[in-house]
Amino acid sequence: MASSRWDSKNCADFTPISDWLPYRCASDGILPAVFNQMVTTMSSQLQTDSMSVNSANTGVQLIDVSAHSDGQRLDNFLMSRLKGVPKSHLYRLIRKGEIRVNKKRCKPDQRLNESDIVRVAPLRLAEQASQVAPSAGLIERLNESIIYEDEHLLVLNKPSGLAVHGGSGIKSGLIEALRFMAGEEGYRELVHRLDKETSGCLLVAKTGKALKFLQNEMKAGQVEKKYLVLVHGQWPTQLTRIDAPLLKHHPSDAESYSTIDETGKPSITLFNVRQVLETASLLEATLITGRTHQIRVHTQSAGHPVVGDTRYTHNKPGPLNSIRFLCLHSASLKFTHPVSGARKEFSAPMPEVMQSLIDTLSA
């Protein structure tokens, strides 16, 4: 059965609001203290329950592919089932032919079919002192964040401050928590991603078939994603489209970032001015393509970076430069349901802290 649910509590952010808000606004003096009282302080760090996992040799494993995993990539299938085995080790086993599908050599990106047999040669599980399990508070928060759910997919309002997956020093993220909540027989995969500090609509597949269908819809431009974004300054109403290629950089000692570059991938964002304020503008941004940090880089290139974006905002004097939360929200998603074929549209309310900032600037 499909379900729809929403609770305003999930607008609260994981990082303490006192760490985000400015001490002083250049034009208005100290911002109202109401900002420090409006959001309950929550830790962004996932609490862990330790569970011992001893090193051990496994025998040959024969894994049947169920209907839930039909269409899933082999590497993702293995990672969800062989806990404690590094991804690099799995790739090496695949290259050496020690992992096979239906007795044949395979590749990491091979799509599995229901009733396939995956054979895994004996391997040694890496010793792992503890496994990350989501805290009870995070589980409750994620349950409250679900906007819609059926047996094929779920849509939730991702809180700001929560990474969608582990990596780069983050032990566990949203998708790992959802998998933990689903149990061993459950299937949860991200259809797309949101930046850690971006809030709003996020689509998650619950079957391999749903994932494959929805990702193909994404590639074909059939998934409509609209964002609400607060930018510095007064955005020119005639600027409704930015078409500028983006190149993604992967520095070894820092997080990835994007720049406008002729050698980059085609990137198009449509803009519609929702509200012009004295020191900022509220825009509706529609992604035609979905590149890393696309809205953030495109608005910055126009001279109007996103309020609270410390990565792409130059440190020049401005009344909102001391804001420390990213004012970027995935407001709505529109897509075709992978089974019923019906067009579905879901929206998520703006985080209370962002809405209150806009209300204050409008006063």
C-alpha positions, -999 to +999 in steps of 0.1 A: +000+000+000+012+035-008+014+060+020+019+097+023+031+113+055+048+145+066+057+161+099+071+196+102+097+184+127+119+171+099+126+206+088+151+208+117+187+205+107+213+182+120+240+208+125+233+231+155+217+263+142+240+283+165+269+272+144+253+285+112+238+318+119+258+351+116+268+371+146+262+403+128+245+414+096+263+444+080+231+464+072+208+454+099+230+447+129+225+416+149+198+393+134+168+385+156+175+359+183+145+339+171+168+322+146+187+306+175+155+293+191+136+280+161+154+248+154+162+220+180+199+213+182+207+179+167+240+161+162+249+155+125+271+127+136+255+092+134+257+074+167+269+039+165+261+006+182+292-015+183+290-051+171+319-074+168+328-089+134+357-114+136+380-121+108+370-154+091+374-174+060+342-180+040+335-210+018+321-207-017+289-187-017+261-192-042+237-163-041+203-164-058+192-131-073+157-123-061+130-102-078+139-073-056+174-072-071+164-077-107+182-050-128+207-041-101+244-037-109+266-066-098+290-044-077+261-028-058+245-062-053+277-076-038+284-046-016+250-049+000+255-086+008+292-090+016+296-067+046+332-059+056+347-066+022+362-034+006+349-024-028+384-025-043+387-061-032+354-070-048+365-054-081+398-074-079+379-107-074+356-099-104+386-091-126+403-124-116+371-144-124+366-154-087+331-139-088+309-152-116+273-149-128+257-181-140+292-197-142+304-169-166+329-142-161+313-108-155+320-071-150+311-048-121+285-029-141+267-060-153+229-059-146+216-089-128+183-107-136+160-125-113+170-161-108+207-154-117+232-173-096+262-153-083+291-174-073+317-159-049+349-178-043+362-182-007+373-149+007+386-135+040+363-109+056+382-079+067+384-074+104+360-047+114+359-034+150+324-020+147+296-015+122+278+018+120+242+015+129+219+046+128+208+061+161+172+057+172+168+095+167+180+093+131+157+064+124+127+083+138+137+114+118+139+095+085+106+079+091+091+113+097+107+126+066+090+102+042+066+120+019+054+090-001+061+053-001+049+022-019+065-013-026+086+001-055+099+035-043+099+061-016+102+099-017+115+117+014+124+153+024+161+150+031+172+171+060+200+196+055+233+184+070+229+147+063+250+131+036+231+108+012+258+082+015+290+074+034+325+083+021+352+110+024+354+105+061+317+099+066+311+064+079+274+062+071+248+083+054+211+084+046+211+054+022+231+032+047+205+041+074+176+033+051+192-001+042+197-008+080+160+001+085+149-022+057+168-052+070+187-079+050+158-086+027+151-050+019+165-031-011+173+006-011+192+025-038+195+062-045+180+072-078+198+106-077+218+126-052+216+158-032+245+177-017+249+172+021+237+207+029+209+207+004+175+198+017+143+185+000+129+158-023+150+127-027+139+096-047+149+061-035+142+029-053+131-002-035+136-027-063+163-031-090+137-028-117+124+005-103+160+018-100+168+009-136+136+025-149+139+057-129+176+062-138+168+057-175+140+084-170+166+107-155+190+102-185+161+109-209+152+141-191+118+128-180+123+136-143+115+172-135+134+186-106+127+221-092+146+239-065+141+270-044+173+290-040+181+322-022+209+341-039+228+373-031+217+405-047+189+413-071+187+387-099+179+402-133+144+391-143+154+387-179+180+361-170+159+329-173+184+304-187+221+296-181+237+273-205+274+268-194+293+235-195+307+222-162+339+204-156+342+183-124+375+183-105+387+156-082+416+169-060+433+143-040+434+164-008+399+180-010+363+174-019+353+175-056+341+207-072+329+220-105+339+250-127+326+264-160+348+250-187+344+246-225+357+210-221+330+202-195+297+185-199+267+204-212+248+220-183+215+239-185+195+256-157+163+275-160+155+303-136+123+321-126+123+349-101+099+343-073+107+372-050+132+401-051+143+415-018+166+444-009+197+422-005+187+388-020+164+371-045+144+339-042+145+319-074+129+288-087+156+268-105+147+239-129+175+214-138+176+204-175+208+186-167+221+173-134+258+181-129+276+183-096+269+216-079+252+229-111+229+255-095+256+267-072+281+272-100+256+287-125+243+313-100+278+322-089+288+327-126+260+352-129+273+372-100+246+360-076+259+330-056+237+310-032+234+325+002+253+304+027+275+287+000+310+289+015+325+269-014+315+291-043+309+325-026+338+350-027+345+367+006+336+402-004+316+425+019+279+418+019+250+418+044+244+380+041+279+367+038+280+355+074+250+331+069+263+296+074+235+274+061+230+267+024+198+282+011+192+256-015+161+233-013+149+205-037+112+217-037+096+192-060+100+161-081+078+149-111+084+115-127+067+085-142+059+057-118+080+026-128+051+002-125+018+021-129+031+044-156+012+073-139+029+107-136+037+115-100+045+148-084+057+154-049+068+185-031+086+192+002+082+223+023+111+246+027+132+242+059+119+264+086+152+281+091+154+291+054+118+303+053+123+323+085+153+340+070+133+350+039+105+363+061+129+384+081+145+398+049+110+406+035+099+425+066 
